[in-house]
Structure formats: structure tokens, C-alpha cells
Amino acid sequence: MRRYLVTGGAGFIGSHFLHALLEKETDASVTNLDLLTYAGNPENVADLAGSSRYRFVHGDICDRELVDRLMSETDVVVHFAAESFVDRSIYGAENFIHTDVFGTFVLLEAARKYSIQKFIHISTDEVYGTCASGSFDEEETLKPTNPYSASKAGADRLAYSFFKTYDLPVIITRASNNYGPKQYPEKLIPLFITNALQNVPLPVYGDGMQLRDWLHVSDHCSAVLLLLKEGIAGEVYNIGSGFEVPNLKITEMILQTLKQPSSLIQHVHDRPGHDRRYSMNTQKLRALGWQSSWSLEDGLKATIEWYVQNPDWWQQIRERQKEFQEFYKKHYGTIGEKSWQIRPS
């Protein structure tokens, strides 16, 4: 039985991956290490609790003693755990550096000690920075533009260094913007869906023409599962759907699907250093036989329907988000004459 350690498995992408892994590899056992910070949700993996092949460990990837013990019982690591929200990183970078860089270091050191068979490090397209034209391939110079993407770039290159220096079989993935069911509603799509369901304005940064590649979470998981078998150690793989759409268009699609008026769109001042466009060349991954199974239209409709059908899941989170709203008002009201307060479009 192959023994997996998955970090951040109670989060959005990690929890989807755990379900996909246990379904596909029927002889695998999985330990889920998660600190359960604000974005980690035990409900995302509650249905796995009865499985003899699944174990949850509440703990920190920065805890050397705990990581060492878990790594001694592990064959393969899939590392999702990270602080991951750009806006929070702008006004509180320390946690991002500690978790994303030092936490990754702790995992890599333990993986080297126990000669782990494969270490999948989940990075992000944001490490490339903005893409003015064309699409970035895996050899592009990294130019992160905010503390979050810088912390992920640091972890990305640290993971690669352990391959080059110690021959640790590391594979690095850089995925585009994920969406799907059970995403914490601070990210654009779930925030705008739940706002629209409550007739609350949808705050669009600037002119809303920031371009993003939108990847359904299940397609991200299928790519990682493929790389567990076909990926080559030391290589980086871009993961993206090819559906490059402006944030404003996504906003309009959400409102149209929910039959809500466009008057709910409210433009707010742009965040500092906001990357204008992300775009990646994914031919390297597609050459292994991977392709996305969700169109953006179908994936977005299915995601919206999930939030419509599961208000209990997100309403309790929205109650806790009063702190999140105060965070925005506090910090976005401190940039010169700018204010986070919603203004008419």
C-alpha cells in the first residue's frame, strides 16, 4: 500500500485532491496534515473520517518534530498547504513567509531524511508575474509582484534546489486560478456568487479587465494525479485550462446565471500591484495526455448551482467573515486618497 502525506488537505484544492486520490488509488493510504487556519474546513473531509485508508492530523507543517514523525511513515508527499490570499499578504506578509517558505523547508528536509519516493510541490502561476503578451512556459524567469507570490516563488525554487542538490525527486506544478465547490468565499468566484445570492454588491477591482485563466478544481486534481505517475523529477509543469477571461466577464456570467441585475456590480479601487494578466503555455503537461474536462461555462454553472444548493456550508463562513470585511475597510482605506468603500461603476 502506497502511503501518502497530503498537506493542507482540509482546504479547497487539497480536499478535492484527497477525494480524487482515494477514489483512483484504491490501495493507497493517506495522512492529511492541516493546521485548520481560517480557510481550512473539517467539513470538506468529514465524509472520509470512516475510511481505514484515511487519517487526519491537526498540525503545522512548520512543526519539525511532527513532520519528521509523519514523514517516517510516508512514501509520497503532495504539498498544498500555504497561505494563499494575495490581499491578506499585502498587509500581513510574515505569516506567508513563515508558512510558505519555512514550512516547505521543513517538509523538504524531512523528505530528504527519509528518502521520499516523490514530492509534488504545488506552486502557482502568480510566481511568473504579469504577462503582457503571449504565454509563459516553464522556463520563464519568475517575477512575483506581491508578498504571496514572492513567498510561493521562494518555496518553488527551494523545492527545486533540493532536487538539484540532494536528488530529492521533486516535481513542481504551477496552476492557474482554481474555482469549484467548497472554495472559501474570499476568492472572486465564491465571493461574488454568495454576494449575489444575498443581493450584496459585487466589488470589482478597478476596471475589472484583469485577465485570468480559470481552471476547475477537478481538472487541477486530475493533472496532479497524472504527474504522480508520469511526471519527471526536477521538472516544472504548468496547469491551466486555456479559458482566459476578464474578471468583469466572470462577474457578469455569475449575475446572468443567477438572474441578478448588473447594477450589483460595483467598481472599487484596485489593489496595490495588481497583476494585469496571467497566461501560461501548458503544452508540456498536455503532451503527457492531460486535458481539461470542464468548459468554463459548464464549470461555472455547476459551481454556482453547488452554492445555491448548499447555503448551510457558506452562510456560517459568511458570519465569520465580518473580520474579513473589517480587514478590507481598514487597509484599503489607508492608501492615500483611496478607499475600499464601494463606489458606483
C-alpha positions in Angstrom: 0.0 0.0 0.0 1.4 3.4 -1.1 1.5 5.9 1.8 0.7 9.5 1.0 1.2 12.6 3.1 -1.0 15.4 1.8 -0.5 18.8 3.4 -3.4 21.3 3.5 -6.0 18.6 2.8 -8.8 20.4 4.6 -8.5 23.4 2.2 -10.3 23.9 -1.1 -8.0 22.2 -3.6 -6.4 19.8 -1.1 -9.8 18.3 0.0 -10.8 17.8 -3.6 -7.5 16.1 -4.3 -7.9 13.8 -1.3 -11.2 12.5 -2.6 -9.8 12.1 -6.1 -6.7 10.3 -4.9 -8.6 7.8 -2.6 -11.1 7.1 -5.4 -8.4 6.5 -8.0 -5.8 4.6 -6.0 -7.8 2.0 -4.1 -4.7 0.6 -2.5 -3.4 3.9 -1.2 -3.5 5.3 2.4 -3.4 9.0 3.1 -2.5 11.2 6.0 -3.9 14.7 5.8 -1.8 17.2 7.7 -3.7 20.5 8.2 -3.4 23.3 10.7 -7.1 24.3 10.1 -6.5 28.0 9.8 -9.5 30.2 8.8 -9.6 28.7 5.3 -9.3 25.1 6.4 -12.7 23.4 6.9 -13.0 20.0 8.6 -16.4 19.6 6.8 -14.6 19.4 3.5 -13.2 16.0 4.5 -15.7 14.8 7.1 -17.0 12.1 4.8 -13.6 10.5 4.8 -13.4 10.0 8.5 -14.7 6.5 8.5 -12.2 5.2 5.9 -9.5 2.9 7.1 -7.2 4.4 4.5 -7.5 8.0 5.7 -6.1 9.7 8.7 -6.4 13.4 9.7 -3.6 15.0 11.7 -4.2 18.5 13.1 -0.8 20.2 12.9 1.6 22.7 11.4 4.0 22.0 8.5 6.4 24.2 10.5 6.5 21.7 13.4 9.7 19.8 12.8 9.1 17.0 15.3 5.6 16.3 13.9 6.6 16.5 10.3 9.6 14.2 11.0 7.3 11.6 12.6 4.8 11.7 9.7 7.4 11.6 7.0 8.9 8.5 8.5 5.6 6.8 7.6 5.3 8.2 4.1 6.2 7.2 0.6 4.9 10.2 -1.4 4.2 13.9 -0.4 1.7 16.2 -2.1 2.2 19.6 -0.7 -0.8 22.0 -0.9 -0.5 23.8 2.4 0.1 27.5 2.1 -1.2 30.9 3.0 -2.7 31.8 -0.3 -4.7 35.1 -0.4 -2.9 38.0 -2.1 -4.9 40.7 -0.3 -4.0 39.4 3.1 -0.4 39.1 2.2 -0.2 42.8 1.2 -0.9 43.8 4.8 0.5 40.9 6.7 3.3 39.2 4.9 5.0 37.5 7.8 2.7 34.5 8.0 3.1 33.9 4.3 6.9 33.8 4.5 6.8 31.6 7.6 4.3 29.1 6.3 5.1 29.1 2.5 8.9 29.2 2.7 9.9 27.9 6.1 7.1 25.3 6.2 8.2 24.0 2.8 11.8 23.8 4.0 10.7 21.7 7.0 8.9 19.3 4.7 11.8 19.1 2.2 14.3 18.4 5.0 12.3 15.6 6.4 11.6 14.2 2.9 15.3 14.1 2.2 16.0 12.4 5.5 13.5 9.6 4.8 14.3 9.2 1.1 10.7 10.0 -0.1 9.8 8.5 -3.4 8.2 11.6 -4.9 7.5 15.1 -3.6 4.9 17.1 -5.5 5.1 20.8 -4.7 2.0 22.8 -5.6 3.1 26.3 -6.8 1.1 28.9 -8.7 1.1 30.8 -12.0 1.4 34.0 -9.9 5.1 33.4 -9.5 5.6 34.5 -13.1 4.1 37.9 -12.5 2.1 39.7 -15.1 2.2 38.5 -18.8 1.9 41.4 -21.2 1.7 39.2 -24.3 2.0 35.6 -25.3 2.1 32.9 -22.6 4.8 31.9 -20.1 6.4 28.5 -20.4 8.1 26.7 -17.5 11.5 28.2 -18.3 10.3 31.8 -17.8 12.1 33.9 -15.2 10.0 34.3 -12.1 8.9 37.9 -11.3 6.5 37.8 -8.4 4.9 41.1 -7.6 3.3 40.7 -4.1 4.3 39.0 -0.9 2.1 36.0 -1.5 3.5 35.2 -5.0 7.0 36.0 -3.7 6.6 33.5 -0.9 5.4 30.9 -3.3 8.3 31.7 -5.7 10.7 31.2 -2.8 9.2 27.8 -1.9 9.1 26.8 -5.6 12.8 27.5 -6.0 13.7 26.0 -2.7 11.9 22.8 -3.7 13.9 22.7 -7.0 17.2 23.3 -5.1 16.5 20.1 -3.1 16.2 18.2 -6.4 19.5 19.7 -7.8 21.5 19.5 -4.5 20.2 16.3 -2.9 18.5 14.4 -5.7 15.2 14.6 -3.9 12.6 13.6 -6.6 10.7 16.9 -6.6 8.0 17.8 -9.2 6.7 21.4 -9.2 3.3 22.4 -10.5 2.1 25.9 -11.3 -1.6 26.1 -11.7 -3.9 28.9 -12.8 -6.9 30.3 -10.9 -8.9 27.5 -9.4 -12.7 27.5 -8.9 -15.3 25.0 -7.9 -17.5 23.8 -5.0 -16.3 24.4 -1.4 -14.0 27.3 -2.2 -13.6 29.7 0.7 -15.7 32.8 -0.1 -12.9 35.4 -0.1 -11.8 34.4 -3.6 -13.5 36.1 -6.5 -15.9 33.5 -7.8 -17.4 32.2 -4.5 -17.4 35.7 -3.0 -19.4 37.0 -6.0 -21.8 34.0 -6.0 -22.6 34.4 -2.4 -22.8 38.1 -2.6 -25.3 37.9 -5.5 -27.4 35.3 -3.6 -27.7 37.8 -0.8 -28.3 40.8 -3.0 -25.0 42.3 -1.8 -22.9 44.4 -4.3 -20.0 42.6 -6.1 -16.8 44.7 -5.6 -14.8 44.6 -8.8 -11.3 45.8 -8.6 -10.5 48.7 -10.9 -12.0 48.3 -14.4 -12.3 44.5 -13.9 -10.3 43.8 -17.1 -7.6 41.7 -15.3 -7.3 38.5 -17.3 -7.1 35.1 -15.6 -7.1 31.5 -16.8 -9.9 29.7 -14.9 -9.2 26.1 -14.0 -11.9 23.8 -12.5 -10.5 22.2 -9.3 -11.3 18.7 -10.5 -9.1 19.3 -13.6 -6.3 20.5 -11.4 -6.6 17.3 -9.3 -6.6 15.1 -12.5 -3.4 16.8 -13.6 -1.6 16.2 -10.3 -2.8 12.5 -10.3 -1.3 12.2 -13.8 2.0 13.7 -12.7 2.2 11.3 -9.8 2.6 8.6 -12.4 4.1 10.3 -15.5 5.8 13.4 -14.1 9.6 13.6 -14.3 11.6 14.5 -11.2 13.1 18.0 -11.4 10.6 19.2 -13.9 8.0 22.1 -13.6 4.6 21.7 -15.2 2.1 24.5 -15.9 -1.5 23.6 -15.3 -4.2 25.7 -17.0 -7.4 25.4 -18.8 -6.8 27.9 -21.6 -10.1 29.7 -20.7 -8.6 33.2 -20.3 -11.4 35.6 -19.2 -11.5 39.1 -17.6 -12.7 39.3 -14.0 -15.6 41.6 -15.2 -16.8 38.9 -17.6 -16.8 36.3 -14.9 -18.8 38.7 -12.7 -21.4 39.2 -15.5 -21.6 35.4 -16.1 -22.4 34.9 -12.4 -25.1 37.6 -12.3 -26.7 36.3 -15.6 -26.8 32.7 -14.3 -28.4 33.8 -11.0 -30.7 36.3 -12.9 -29.5 39.2 -10.8 -29.1 42.7 -12.2 -25.9 44.2 -13.4 -26.4 47.1 -11.0 -25.0 44.8 -8.3 -21.6 45.3 -10.0 -19.7 48.0 -8.0 -16.2 49.1 -9.0 -13.7 49.6 -6.2 -10.2 51.0 -6.2 -7.7 48.5 -7.5 -5.4 46.7 -5.0 -1.7 47.6 -5.0 0.5 45.9 -7.5 -2.4 44.1 -9.1 -1.1 41.9 -12.0 -3.0 42.6 -15.2 -2.8 39.3 -16.9 -1.7 35.7 -16.2 -1.2 33.3 -19.1 0.7 30.0 -19.3 1.7 27.6 -22.0 0.5 24.1 -20.9 1.8 22.0 -23.8 4.3 20.2 -21.6 1.5 18.8 -19.5 -0.8 18.2 -22.4 1.9 16.1 -24.1 1.5 13.6 -21.3 -2.1 13.2 -22.3 -3.8 15.6 -19.9 -6.7 17.8 -21.0 -9.3 19.8 -19.0 -12.7 18.1 -18.8 -14.7 21.2 -17.8 -15.6 24.1 -20.1 -15.7 27.4 -18.3 -19.4 27.8 -18.9 -20.3 24.3 -17.6 -17.9 24.5 -14.7 -19.1 27.9 -13.6 -22.8 26.9 -13.8 -22.1 23.7 -11.8 -20.2 25.7 -9.2 -23.0 28.3 -8.9 -25.5 25.5 -8.5 -23.5 24.0 -5.7 -23.5 27.2 -3.7 -27.3 27.6 -4.4 -27.9 24.1 -3.1 -25.6 24.3 -0.1 -26.3 27.6 1.8 -25.6 26.0 5.2 -22.0 25.5 4.1 -21.2 29.1 3.2 -23.6 31.0 5.4 -21.7 30.1 8.5 -18.5 31.2 6.9 -20.1 34.5 5.9 -20.9 35.1 9.5 -17.3 34.7 10.4 -16.3 37.0 7.5 -17.2 40.1 9.4 -13.5 40.1 10.4 -12.6 39.8 6.8 -14.7 42.8 5.8 -13.2 44.9 8.5 -9.8 43.9 7.2 -10.6 45.3 3.8 -12.1 48.5 5.1 -9.2 49.1 7.4 -6.4 48.5 4.9 -7.9 49.7 1.7 -8.8 53.0 3.4 -5.2 53.7 4.2 -3.8 54.2 0.7 -3.6 57.9 0.1 -7.0 59.2 -1.0 -8.1 55.7 -1.9 -10.9 54.0 0.0 -12.2 50.5 -0.1 -15.7 51.8 0.3 -17.9 50.7 -2.7 -18.5 53.4 -5.3 -20.8 53.4 -8.3 -19.5 51.9 -11.5 
